[in-house]
Amino acid sequence: MKTAADIYRFSVDPNSDTAAANVLRFVGRDKKVLEIGAGPGSISRPLQEFNGCRVSAVEIDEKSVEILKGFCEQVWRRDLNAADWADGIPERSYDNVVIADVLEHINDPWSTLRRAGTFLKPDGSIVVSIPHASHASILACLLNNDFDYRDWGLLDRTHIRFFSMKNLQALFEAADLKIADFSFVLKHPLDTEFAETWKSLPPRTQAMLEMGEFANVYQVVIRAMPKVPQDTLPGRILHERPAPPLSKLRYIAFYLPQFHPIPENDAWWGRGFTEWTNVTKATPLFTGHYQPHLPTELGFYDLRVRAVQHQQIELAKSHGVDAFCFHYYWFGGKRLLEQPVLDFLADPTADIEFCLCWANENWTRKWDASEHEILMEQVYTPDCLRGFIDSVIPFFRDPRHVRVNGRPMLVVYRPQHMPDARAAAELWRQRCREEGIGEIHLVAALTHGNTDFEQFGFDAGVEFPPHNVRTPSGGFPQNHQAALNAPQPITGQVWDYAEIAQSYLTYDYTGRRVYRGVFPSWDNTARVDRRALVVQGGNPANYERWLEGASHRTVMERDPGERLLFINAWNEWAEGCHLEPDREFGRGFLEATRKVKTGHSTVEPEWTPSFAPADPVAEPAPLPPPVPAAAEGPQPPAGAEADLQTQMAVKVANVLMKHPRLYRAVRSAYRSTLKRG
């Protein structure tokens, strides 16, 4: 006869997106853990082996108890339905209490959850995984009059309690617990134990069921903490934000806070200076040159006004942007342009995910060709680096902070500027461990010739177009400035958007954790006049093509928890680089973002070049080895040798772009992939 030791025995891949893997991420490393309802140790054992945790367990099944004794510090055999089940278990001594797929099996999950909180240290947390009763496959069973119980899964025959999102929220609130973080485990109905039932429904019924905001949420993993009177941060509300698409593709837009006056800019550039000062003075350099870029519905806003950021958030979320990455200016203890970011942190109603990008460049007068005159200098002493990470830790604690596999993410714009970036990274990691943040996810922007995030001890890199662009032949995009008949010589570069976008799409990051980036348009004439880099052809249709291609490759290259795509930028108006509505295209770039994100892109595959087309892309250029830290000048992105399968996949994708009908057929299949993951 099968027991719990047989039914609930499974292996855990810590890099997967399963409920068990998410439990491991939420617990973290080197913790003292109590698992309640541990079964045969399918989660307790990897907590010990992968996370280095010290684990004790509570379990009723006799066979499972004997297995647990082999690797747990203590094991108590208890019936969770008994009133005295917690007697003898030491209280307030654990960093984490884990209750994985257990609460649905017991008579009074509310009391059990409340009692579990008494085992925690003051800064401890409870990690719970639980099935979602409103998954589309369960609704399909009801409509099909076939509510068949099984040995495991959503309709495990031993389940006696069922929870949907609002009920889960109420469960934790009744136990005086604040939800600090959560993760949805997504499964399409065809990937569940109810696939045959799902197939039996008419397509129209399937489509209706999939319209639900949480239709594909199979399980929910929650990290919660006891409520304390002095806590000012609100808990997270499960049902306020819809679940991400099955692909878990997240769009993160870089966000510039320089739209309000500060004393330093008043002194350096004139009283009242903001980014709008540069934007409005731009003039066209040649016939057909789109300048100046001017806003429409948001107007010439001032970020000291809180209503502005709320409008931005509403626009972003309704068009598929999941998070803002705020540029963060820190100079050896002095912050600049910090008010919009600090106001966001203090405003829990600003409901969008976010992260920070440390803009660790010296501030110079390079806008007026005096870049050797330093206005604010970066300092990298150990004390300054420690002060920097301490200033960021309050942001890491915020429940809205972007996390990759449970780790708060920090982007650094130029890690190559730090004398010892690897030592800085280790200092930051250790400081975050000491402060209870746990592990962090460090990302190096691939800018100014740097292509090697690994040399810095970082976890990932992120493209930052137009930085480091190279064509399939290994050179720079063609400069078209000589053909423009400009009234005055253009000393900068004039590039074709289609050539740049297609070049980035040939890069292969299968072997390296590099997040792709795109831009809607680019033209920094407003900052440097005739020395500008002008990219012609930055229109919503071309942007939609690039975004769709980058999204496709992200889904192919990255695991679900790492499917991040960065957009440069939300509001870089002086660089002609913004998703925010403008007078030329209105909401065109936002609508293109929404269509790609939801799998409803209708743009034709043919690019619209602004100049005579370059030679067709035959195949991706080989990726060179990482650039040494001391190298100077623009360099192509680094990458490991792609395996044969990946090379063929990219080559086929590039060939398909030349055959619209065939491309549309393949694109349709890809959109199904985006929806199902």
C-alpha positions as CSV (number, residue, x, y, z in Angstrom):
1,M,0.0,0.0,0.0
2,K,1.3,3.4,-0.9
3,T,2.0,5.9,1.8
4,A,2.9,9.6,1.9
5,A,6.5,8.5,1.6
6,D,5.8,7.0,-1.9
7,I,3.2,9.6,-3.2
8,Y,5.1,12.8,-2.3
9,R,8.6,11.7,-3.2
10,F,10.1,13.8,-5.9
11,S,13.4,15.4,-7.0
12,V,14.0,19.2,-7.0
13,D,15.8,21.1,-9.7
14,P,16.8,24.3,-7.8
15,N,17.1,26.2,-11.1
16,S,13.6,25.3,-12.3
17,D,10.4,27.3,-11.8
18,T,8.5,24.7,-9.8
19,A,6.9,25.4,-6.4
20,A,9.7,23.5,-4.6
21,A,12.4,25.5,-6.3
22,N,10.7,28.7,-5.4
23,V,10.5,27.5,-1.8
24,L,14.3,27.0,-1.8
25,R,14.8,30.6,-3.2
26,F,12.5,32.2,-0.6
27,V,14.2,30.4,2.3
28,G,17.8,31.3,1.2
29,R,21.1,29.9,2.4
30,D,22.4,28.8,5.8
31,K,19.1,29.1,7.6
32,K,17.7,27.1,10.6
33,V,14.5,25.7,9.2
34,L,11.4,23.9,10.5
35,E,9.4,22.1,7.9
36,I,5.8,21.3,8.9
37,G,4.4,18.3,7.0
38,A,7.7,17.4,5.5
39,G,6.7,14.1,3.9
40,P,9.7,12.0,2.9
41,G,11.9,15.1,2.8
42,S,11.6,16.0,-0.9
43,I,12.1,19.7,0.1
44,S,13.9,19.2,3.4
45,R,16.7,17.3,1.8
46,P,17.5,19.9,-1.0
47,L,17.2,22.7,1.7
48,Q,20.1,20.9,3.4
49,E,22.1,19.9,0.3
50,F,21.6,22.9,-2.0
51,N,21.0,25.7,0.5
52,G,23.2,24.5,3.4
53,C,20.3,24.8,5.9
54,R,19.9,23.0,9.2
55,V,16.5,21.4,9.0
56,S,14.1,19.9,11.6
57,A,10.7,18.4,10.6
58,V,7.2,17.6,11.7
59,E,5.5,14.7,9.9
60,I,2.8,12.0,10.7
61,D,3.6,9.3,8.2
62,E,5.7,6.7,10.0
63,K,7.7,5.6,6.9
64,S,8.5,9.3,6.1
65,V,9.6,10.0,9.6
66,E,12.2,7.2,9.4
67,I,13.5,8.7,6.1
68,L,13.7,12.2,7.7
69,K,15.7,11.0,10.6
70,G,18.5,10.3,8.2
71,F,19.3,14.0,7.5
72,C,17.2,16.2,9.8
73,E,18.4,17.5,13.1
74,Q,15.2,16.7,14.9
75,V,12.0,15.0,13.7
76,W,8.6,15.1,15.6
77,R,5.9,12.6,14.6
78,R,2.7,14.6,15.0
79,D,-0.8,14.7,13.6
80,L,-1.4,18.3,12.5
81,N,-5.2,17.9,13.1
82,A,-4.5,17.3,16.8
83,A,-4.8,20.2,19.2
84,D,-1.5,19.4,20.8
85,W,0.6,18.9,17.7
86,A,3.0,21.8,18.5
87,D,3.8,20.8,22.0
88,G,7.5,20.3,22.7
89,I,8.7,22.1,19.5
90,P,10.9,25.0,20.6
91,E,9.4,28.4,19.8
92,R,11.1,31.5,18.4
93,S,14.2,29.6,17.3
94,Y,13.8,29.2,13.5
95,D,14.8,31.5,10.7
96,N,12.1,30.0,8.5
97,V,9.1,27.7,8.8
98,V,8.2,25.9,5.6
99,I,4.7,24.5,4.9
100,A,4.8,23.1,1.4
101,D,1.5,21.8,0.0
102,V,0.2,20.9,3.4
103,L,-2.4,23.5,4.5
104,E,-5.0,22.1,2.0
105,H,-4.8,18.7,3.8
106,I,-5.8,19.8,7.3
107,N,-9.0,20.7,9.1
108,D,-7.9,24.1,10.4
109,P,-5.2,25.6,8.2
110,W,-5.9,29.1,9.8
111,S,-4.9,28.0,13.3
112,T,-2.0,25.9,11.9
113,L,-0.6,28.9,10.1
114,R,-1.0,31.2,13.1
115,R,0.7,28.7,15.3
116,A,3.6,28.3,12.9
117,G,4.4,32.0,13.4
118,T,5.3,31.4,17.0
119,F,8.3,29.2,16.0
120,L,10.0,32.2,14.2
121,K,12.8,34.4,15.3
122,P,11.9,38.1,15.3
123,D,13.1,38.6,11.7
124,G,12.0,35.1,10.5
125,S,9.5,34.2,7.8
126,I,7.1,31.5,6.8
127,V,7.3,30.0,3.3
128,V,4.1,28.4,2.1
129,S,3.2,26.7,-1.2
130,I,-0.4,25.9,-1.9
131,P,-2.5,24.8,-4.9
132,H,-4.7,27.3,-6.7
133,A,-8.3,26.1,-6.9
134,S,-9.3,28.5,-9.7
135,H,-6.8,27.2,-12.3
136,A,-8.5,27.0,-15.7
137,S,-8.1,23.2,-15.7
138,I,-10.2,22.9,-12.5
139,L,-12.9,25.1,-14.0
140,A,-12.8,22.9,-17.1
141,C,-13.4,19.8,-15.0
142,L,-16.5,21.5,-13.5
143,L,-17.8,22.5,-16.9
144,N,-17.2,18.9,-18.1
145,N,-19.0,17.4,-15.2
146,D,-15.9,15.4,-14.4
147,F,-14.4,16.3,-11.0
148,D,-12.2,13.3,-10.6
149,Y,-9.9,13.0,-7.6
150,R,-6.4,11.6,-7.9
151,D,-3.4,10.6,-5.8
152,W,-1.7,13.9,-6.4
153,G,-2.0,17.3,-8.0
154,L,-4.8,19.9,-7.7
155,L,-7.4,17.3,-7.0
156,D,-5.4,15.2,-4.6
157,R,-8.0,13.0,-2.9
158,T,-6.7,14.0,0.5
159,H,-7.4,17.8,-0.1
160,I,-10.1,19.1,2.1
161,R,-9.5,22.8,1.8
162,F,-9.5,24.8,-1.4
163,F,-8.2,28.4,-1.9
164,S,-8.3,31.0,-4.6
165,M,-6.5,34.3,-4.5
166,K,-8.8,36.3,-2.2
167,N,-9.1,33.3,0.1
168,L,-5.3,32.9,0.3
169,Q,-5.0,36.6,1.2
170,A,-7.6,36.2,3.9
171,L,-5.9,33.1,5.2
172,F,-2.6,35.0,5.9
173,E,-4.4,38.1,7.3
174,A,-6.3,35.9,9.7
175,A,-3.0,34.5,10.9
176,D,-1.6,38.1,11.5
177,L,0.9,37.5,8.8
178,K,2.1,40.1,6.2
179,I,2.9,38.8,2.7
180,A,6.4,39.9,1.9
181,D,6.8,38.2,-1.4
182,F,5.1,35.7,-3.6
183,S,5.6,33.8,-6.8
184,F,3.1,32.2,-9.2
185,V,3.8,28.7,-10.5
186,L,2.2,28.7,-14.0
187,K,1.0,25.8,-16.0
188,H,-1.1,25.7,-19.1
189,P,-4.0,23.3,-18.8
190,L,-2.5,21.1,-21.5
191,D,0.6,20.7,-19.3
192,T,-1.4,19.5,-16.3
193,E,-3.0,16.2,-15.2
194,F,-6.3,17.5,-16.8
195,A,-5.0,17.8,-20.4
196,E,-7.6,15.4,-21.8
197,T,-10.5,17.2,-20.1
198,W,-9.2,20.5,-21.4
199,K,-9.0,19.1,-25.0
200,S,-12.6,18.0,-24.8
201,L,-13.9,21.6,-24.4
202,P,-14.8,23.7,-27.4
203,P,-12.2,26.3,-28.4
204,R,-14.5,29.1,-27.5
205,T,-14.9,27.8,-24.0
206,Q,-11.2,27.3,-23.6
207,A,-10.6,30.9,-24.7
208,M,-13.1,32.2,-22.2
209,L,-11.6,30.3,-19.3
210,E,-8.1,31.5,-20.2
211,M,-9.2,35.1,-20.0
212,G,-9.1,35.0,-16.2
213,E,-6.3,37.0,-14.6
214,F,-5.0,33.9,-12.7
215,A,-6.2,31.2,-15.1
216,N,-2.8,29.6,-15.5
217,V,-1.7,29.8,-11.8
218,Y,-1.3,26.2,-10.7
219,Q,0.3,26.9,-7.3
220,V,1.2,30.0,-5.3
221,V,4.4,30.2,-3.2
222,I,4.3,32.9,-0.4
223,R,6.8,34.3,2.0
224,A,5.2,36.0,4.9
225,M,6.2,37.6,8.2
226,P,4.4,38.2,11.5
227,K,2.9,41.7,11.6
228,V,4.6,44.1,14.1
229,P,3.3,47.5,15.2
230,Q,6.3,49.5,14.1
231,D,6.3,48.1,10.6
232,T,5.6,50.8,8.1
233,L,5.8,48.8,4.9
234,P,2.5,47.3,3.7
235,G,2.2,43.6,2.8
236,R,1.6,42.5,-0.7
237,I,-1.9,41.8,-2.0
238,L,-2.1,38.6,-4.1
239,H,-5.1,39.5,-6.2
240,E,-4.2,43.1,-7.0
241,R,-1.8,42.3,-9.8
242,P,-2.6,39.8,-12.6
243,A,-0.3,36.8,-13.1
244,P,2.4,37.2,-15.7
245,P,2.1,35.4,-19.1
246,L,3.2,31.8,-19.0
247,S,6.5,32.7,-20.6
248,K,7.1,35.0,-17.5
249,L,8.7,37.5,-19.9
250,R,9.2,40.8,-18.0
251,Y,9.8,44.1,-19.7
252,I,11.9,46.6,-17.6
253,A,12.2,50.2,-18.8
254,F,15.1,52.4,-17.7
255,Y,13.8,55.5,-16.1
256,L,15.5,58.9,-15.9
257,P,14.7,61.1,-12.8
258,Q,16.2,64.3,-14.2
259,F,12.9,66.1,-14.7
260,H,13.0,68.5,-11.7
261,P,15.4,71.3,-10.7
262,I,18.2,70.7,-8.2
263,P,20.7,73.2,-6.7
264,E,23.6,71.5,-8.4
265,N,22.1,71.7,-11.9
266,D,21.1,75.3,-11.2
267,A,24.8,76.1,-10.5
268,W,26.2,74.1,-13.4
269,W,23.7,74.8,-16.2
270,G,21.6,77.8,-15.1
271,R,18.7,78.3,-12.7
272,G,15.7,76.0,-13.3
273,F,17.6,73.6,-15.5
274,T,15.9,70.2,-16.1
275,E,16.1,67.6,-18.9
276,W,13.4,69.6,-20.7
277,T,15.9,72.5,-21.1
278,N,17.9,70.3,-23.5
279,V,14.9,68.7,-25.1
280,T,13.2,72.0,-26.2
281,K,16.3,73.6,-27.6
282,A,17.0,70.9,-30.2
283,T,16.6,71.8,-33.9
284,P,16.6,69.6,-37.0
285,L,20.1,68.9,-38.6
286,F,18.8,67.9,-42.0
287,T,15.6,67.6,-44.0
288,G,13.3,65.0,-42.5
289,H,15.2,65.0,-39.2
290,Y,12.6,64.5,-36.4
291,Q,13.6,67.1,-33.8
292,P,12.7,68.3,-31.3
293,H,10.9,65.4,-29.5
294,L,8.1,66.9,-27.5
295,P,5.6,65.2,-25.1
296,T,1.9,65.1,-25.5
297,E,-0.5,63.8,-22.8
298,L,2.0,63.9,-19.9
299,G,3.3,67.3,-20.9
300,F,6.5,68.9,-19.6
301,Y,6.1,67.3,-16.2
302,D,7.9,68.0,-12.9
303,L,8.7,64.8,-11.0
304,R,8.2,66.6,-7.7
305,V,4.5,66.3,-8.4
306,R,3.4,62.8,-7.2
307,A,0.5,62.6,-9.6
308,V,3.0,62.5,-12.6
309,Q,4.6,59.2,-11.5
310,H,1.2,57.7,-10.9
311,Q,0.2,58.6,-14.5
312,Q,3.4,57.1,-15.8
313,I,2.8,53.8,-13.8
314,E,-0.7,53.6,-15.2
315,L,0.5,54.0,-18.8
316,A,3.3,51.6,-18.3
317,K,1.4,48.8,-16.7
318,S,-1.5,49.0,-19.2
319,H,0.9,48.7,-22.1
320,G,3.0,45.7,-20.9
321,V,5.8,47.4,-19.0
322,D,6.3,45.4,-15.8
323,A,9.0,47.5,-14.0
324,F,11.0,50.7,-14.0
325,C,14.8,50.6,-13.6
326,F,15.5,54.0,-11.9
327,H,18.9,55.5,-12.7
328,Y,20.5,56.1,-9.3
329,Y,23.1,58.8,-8.8
330,W,25.5,58.2,-5.9
331,F,28.8,60.0,-5.5
332,G,30.7,58.9,-2.4
333,G,27.9,59.6,0.0
334,K,26.1,62.3,-2.0
335,R,23.0,61.5,-3.9
336,L,21.7,63.6,-6.8
337,L,18.3,63.6,-8.5
338,E,17.1,61.3,-5.7
339,Q,13.8,62.8,-4.8
340,P,11.6,61.1,-7.4
341,V,13.1,57.7,-6.4
342,L,12.8,58.3,-2.7
343,D,9.3,59.6,-3.1
344,F,8.5,56.4,-5.0
345,L,10.0,54.3,-2.2
346,A,7.8,56.1,0.4
347,D,4.6,55.7,-1.6
348,P,3.2,52.2,-1.4
349,T,0.4,53.2,-3.8
350,A,2.9,53.6,-6.6
351,D,2.2,50.0,-7.7
352,I,4.8,48.9,-10.2
353,E,7.9,46.7,-9.7
354,F,11.2,48.5,-9.8
355,C,15.0,48.2,-9.5
356,L,18.0,50.5,-9.5
357,C,20.8,51.1,-12.0
358,W,23.8,52.8,-10.3
359,A,24.9,55.4,-12.9
360,N,28.5,55.3,-11.6
361,E,30.1,57.8,-14.1
362,N,31.8,61.0,-13.2
363,W,29.5,64.0,-14.1
364,T,31.3,66.2,-16.6
365,R,30.5,69.0,-19.0
366,K,30.6,66.6,-22.0
367,W,27.2,68.1,-23.2
368,D,29.0,71.3,-24.1
369,A,32.2,69.5,-25.3
370,S,34.0,70.0,-22.0
371,E,34.0,66.4,-20.8
372,H,37.3,66.7,-19.0
373,E,35.8,69.2,-16.5
374,I,34.5,67.0,-13.7
375,L,31.5,68.3,-11.8
376,M,30.9,65.3,-9.5
377,E,33.6,62.6,-9.2
378,Q,32.9,58.9,-8.3
379,V,34.9,57.6,-5.4
380,Y,35.5,53.8,-4.8
381,T,37.0,53.5,-1.4
382,P,35.7,50.6,0.7
383,D,33.8,53.0,3.0
384,C,32.2,54.6,-0.1
385,L,31.2,51.3,-1.5
386,R,29.8,50.2,1.8
387,G,27.9,53.4,2.0
388,F,26.5,52.9,-1.4
389,I,25.1,49.4,-0.7
390,D,23.7,50.6,2.6
391,S,21.8,53.3,0.8
392,V,20.4,50.7,-1.6
393,I,19.3,48.1,1.1
394,P,16.0,50.0,2.0
395,F,15.1,49.6,-1.7
396,F,15.9,45.8,-1.6
397,R,13.5,45.4,1.4
398,D,10.6,46.9,-0.6
399,P,8.2,44.1,-1.7
400,R,7.9,45.8,-5.2
401,H,11.6,45.3,-5.9
402,V,12.4,43.2,-9.0
403,R,13.8,39.8,-8.0
404,V,15.5,37.2,-10.1
405,N,15.0,33.7,-8.6
406,G,14.1,35.4,-5.3
407,R,17.2,37.7,-5.3
408,P,16.9,41.5,-5.5
409,M,18.5,42.8,-8.7
410,L,21.0,45.7,-8.9
411,V,22.4,47.0,-12.3
412,V,25.7,48.8,-12.4
413,Y,26.2,51.0,-15.5
414,R,30.1,51.0,-15.7
415,P,31.6,48.3,-13.3
416,Q,34.8,48.7,-15.4
417,H,35.3,52.0,-13.7
418,M,35.7,50.4,-10.3
419,P,39.4,49.7,-9.4
420,D,38.4,46.2,-8.1
421,A,34.8,45.5,-9.1
422,R,35.1,41.8,-7.9
423,A,36.0,42.9,-4.4
424,A,33.2,45.5,-4.4
425,A,30.7,42.8,-5.5
426,E,31.8,40.5,-2.6
427,L,31.6,43.4,-0.1
428,W,28.0,44.2,-1.3
429,R,27.0,40.5,-1.1
430,Q,28.4,40.1,2.4
431,R,26.7,43.3,3.6
432,C,23.4,42.2,2.3
433,R,23.7,38.9,4.0
434,E,24.5,40.7,7.3
435,E,21.4,42.9,6.9
436,G,19.1,39.9,6.3
437,I,18.6,40.6,2.6
438,G,20.2,37.3,1.6
439,E,21.7,36.9,-1.9
440,I,21.5,39.6,-4.5
441,H,21.6,39.5,-8.3
442,L,24.3,41.8,-9.7
443,V,24.0,42.8,-13.4
444,A,26.6,44.7,-15.4
445,A,25.5,47.0,-18.2
446,L,27.4,46.1,-21.3
447,T,28.5,49.6,-22.2
448,H,31.5,51.5,-23.5
449,G,33.2,48.5,-24.9
450,N,32.7,46.3,-21.8
451,T,31.3,42.9,-22.8
452,D,32.5,40.8,-19.9
453,F,30.4,40.8,-16.8
454,E,32.0,37.6,-15.5
455,Q,35.4,39.3,-14.8
456,F,33.6,41.5,-12.2
457,G,32.1,38.6,-10.2
458,F,28.6,39.7,-11.4
459,D,25.7,37.3,-12.1
460,A,24.6,38.7,-15.5
461,G,25.0,41.3,-18.1
462,V,22.4,43.5,-19.8
463,E,22.5,44.9,-23.3
464,F,22.3,48.7,-23.4
465,P,21.8,49.6,-27.0
466,P,23.1,51.4,-28.9
467,H,26.3,50.6,-26.9
468,N,28.6,47.9,-28.3
469,V,26.6,47.4,-31.5
470,R,28.4,45.5,-34.3
471,T,27.2,44.2,-37.6
472,P,27.4,40.6,-38.6
473,S,30.6,41.4,-40.4
474,G,32.1,42.6,-37.1
475,G,32.1,46.4,-37.9
476,F,30.1,49.4,-37.0
477,P,26.8,50.2,-38.7
478,Q,27.1,52.3,-41.9
479,N,27.4,56.0,-41.3
480,H,24.9,57.8,-43.7
481,Q,25.6,61.4,-42.7
482,A,27.4,62.2,-46.0
483,A,24.3,61.5,-48.0
484,L,22.0,63.8,-46.1
485,N,23.0,67.2,-47.6
486,A,22.9,68.8,-44.2
487,P,23.2,72.6,-44.1
488,Q,26.1,72.3,-41.7
489,P,28.5,69.3,-41.4
490,I,27.4,66.5,-39.0
491,T,30.4,65.4,-37.1
492,G,28.5,62.5,-35.4
493,Q,27.0,59.4,-36.8
494,V,23.7,58.7,-38.7
495,W,22.7,55.1,-38.6
496,D,19.8,53.0,-39.9
497,Y,17.5,51.6,-37.2
498,A,16.8,48.4,-39.1
499,E,20.5,47.6,-39.5
500,I,21.1,48.1,-35.7
501,A,18.1,46.1,-34.6
502,Q,18.9,43.2,-36.9
503,S,22.5,43.2,-35.7
504,Y,21.5,42.9,-32.1
505,L,19.1,40.1,-33.0
506,T,22.0,38.0,-34.4
507,Y,23.8,37.9,-31.0
508,D,23.5,34.5,-29.3
509,Y,23.4,34.4,-25.5
510,T,22.4,30.8,-25.0
511,G,25.6,30.1,-23.2
512,R,25.7,33.3,-21.1
513,R,23.3,35.1,-18.8
514,V,22.9,38.3,-20.8
515,Y,19.5,40.1,-20.8
516,R,18.5,41.6,-24.1
517,G,17.8,45.3,-24.6
518,V,16.0,47.3,-27.2
519,F,15.3,51.0,-27.8
520,P,12.2,52.6,-29.4
521,S,14.3,55.3,-31.1
522,W,17.6,57.1,-30.6
523,D,18.8,60.6,-31.3
524,N,20.8,62.7,-28.8
525,T,20.9,65.9,-30.8
526,A,19.3,67.7,-27.9
527,R,22.4,67.1,-25.8
528,V,25.3,67.4,-28.3
529,D,23.9,69.0,-31.4
530,R,25.9,68.1,-34.6
531,R,28.1,65.6,-32.6
532,A,25.0,63.5,-32.1
533,L,24.3,59.8,-32.9
534,V,21.1,59.9,-34.9
535,V,19.3,56.7,-35.7
536,Q,16.8,57.1,-38.5
537,G,13.9,54.8,-38.8
538,G,13.0,54.6,-35.1
539,N,9.2,54.3,-35.6
540,P,6.7,52.1,-33.8
541,A,6.6,49.4,-36.6
542,N,10.4,48.9,-36.6
543,Y,10.5,49.0,-32.8
544,E,7.7,46.3,-32.7
545,R,9.8,44.1,-35.0
546,W,12.9,44.4,-32.8
547,L,10.9,43.9,-29.6
548,E,9.2,40.8,-30.9
549,G,12.5,39.3,-32.2
550,A,14.2,40.0,-28.8
551,S,11.3,38.6,-26.9
552,H,11.4,35.4,-29.0
553,R,15.1,34.9,-28.4
554,T,14.7,35.7,-24.7
555,V,12.1,32.9,-24.4
556,M,14.4,30.5,-26.2
557,E,17.6,31.5,-24.3
558,R,16.5,32.1,-20.7
559,D,14.8,30.0,-18.0
560,P,11.4,31.3,-17.0
561,G,12.6,33.0,-13.9
562,E,15.3,34.9,-15.9
563,R,13.2,36.1,-18.9
564,L,14.0,39.8,-18.5
565,L,14.0,42.2,-21.4
566,F,15.2,45.8,-20.9
567,I,13.8,48.8,-22.8
568,N,16.1,51.9,-23.2
569,A,14.1,53.9,-22.1
570,W,10.9,55.1,-20.6
571,N,11.7,58.8,-20.7
572,E,15.2,59.6,-22.1
573,W,13.7,62.6,-24.0
574,A,17.1,64.3,-24.6
575,E,18.3,61.1,-26.3
576,G,15.2,60.8,-28.4
577,C,14.6,57.6,-26.6
578,H,11.2,57.2,-24.9
579,L,8.1,55.1,-24.7
580,E,6.1,58.0,-23.3
581,P,3.7,59.5,-25.9
582,D,5.1,62.3,-28.2
583,R,3.8,64.6,-30.9
584,E,5.1,62.4,-33.8
585,F,3.8,59.0,-32.8
586,G,1.4,59.5,-29.9
587,R,1.1,56.2,-28.0
588,G,2.6,54.3,-30.9
589,F,5.6,52.8,-29.0
590,L,3.4,51.9,-26.0
591,E,0.9,50.2,-28.2
592,A,3.6,48.3,-30.0
593,T,4.9,47.1,-26.6
594,R,1.5,46.0,-25.5
595,K,0.9,44.0,-28.7
596,V,4.2,42.1,-28.5
597,K,3.8,41.4,-24.8
598,T,0.3,40.0,-25.2
599,G,1.2,38.0,-28.3
600,H,-1.0,40.1,-30.6
601,S,1.6,41.7,-32.8
602,T,0.4,42.3,-36.3
603,V,3.4,44.1,-37.8
604,E,4.7,42.7,-41.1
605,P,8.1,41.1,-41.0
606,E,9.7,43.5,-43.6
607,W,11.8,46.2,-42.0
608,T,11.4,49.7,-43.2
609,P,15.0,51.0,-43.8
610,S,15.6,54.8,-43.9
611,F,18.4,54.5,-46.4
612,A,19.5,52.1,-49.2
613,P,19.3,48.5,-47.7
614,A,22.6,47.0,-46.6
615,D,23.7,43.5,-47.6
616,P,21.2,40.9,-46.3
617,V,22.2,39.2,-43.1
618,A,23.3,35.7,-44.0
619,E,24.1,34.3,-40.6
620,P,25.2,35.5,-37.1
621,A,28.7,36.7,-36.8
622,P,31.0,34.6,-34.5
623,L,31.2,36.0,-31.0
624,P,34.8,36.9,-29.9
625,P,36.1,36.1,-26.4
626,P,35.5,38.6,-23.6
627,V,37.4,41.8,-23.8
628,P,40.2,42.2,-21.2
629,A,39.4,44.6,-18.4
630,A,42.0,47.1,-19.6
631,A,40.8,47.2,-23.2
632,E,39.5,50.5,-24.6
633,G,37.1,51.5,-27.3
634,P,33.9,49.8,-28.6
635,Q,34.0,46.1,-28.7
636,P,31.5,43.5,-29.8
637,P,29.6,41.5,-27.2
638,A,31.3,38.5,-25.7
639,G,29.8,35.0,-25.7
640,A,30.6,31.3,-25.4
641,E,30.8,29.2,-28.5
642,A,27.2,28.5,-29.5
643,D,26.4,24.9,-30.0
644,L,25.3,23.7,-33.4
645,Q,21.6,23.6,-32.6
646,T,21.5,27.2,-31.5
647,Q,23.5,28.4,-34.5
648,M,21.0,26.7,-36.8
649,A,18.0,28.1,-34.9
650,V,19.3,31.7,-35.3
651,K,20.3,31.1,-38.9
652,V,16.8,29.8,-39.7
653,A,15.2,32.8,-38.0
654,N,17.3,35.2,-40.0
655,V,16.4,33.4,-43.3
656,L,12.7,33.4,-42.5
657,M,12.7,37.2,-42.2
658,K,13.1,37.3,-46.0
659,H,10.0,35.1,-46.7
660,P,6.9,36.9,-45.2
661,R,4.4,34.1,-45.6
662,L,6.6,31.5,-44.1
663,Y,7.7,33.9,-41.4
664,R,4.1,34.6,-40.4
665,A,3.4,30.9,-40.0
666,V,6.4,30.5,-37.7
667,R,5.6,33.7,-35.9
668,S,2.1,32.3,-35.1
669,A,3.7,29.2,-33.5
670,Y,6.0,31.5,-31.6
671,R,3.1,33.5,-30.1
672,S,1.6,30.3,-28.9
673,T,4.9,29.7,-27.1
674,L,4.8,33.1,-25.5
675,K,1.3,32.4,-24.2
676,R,2.1,28.9,-22.9
677,G,5.8,29.3,-21.9
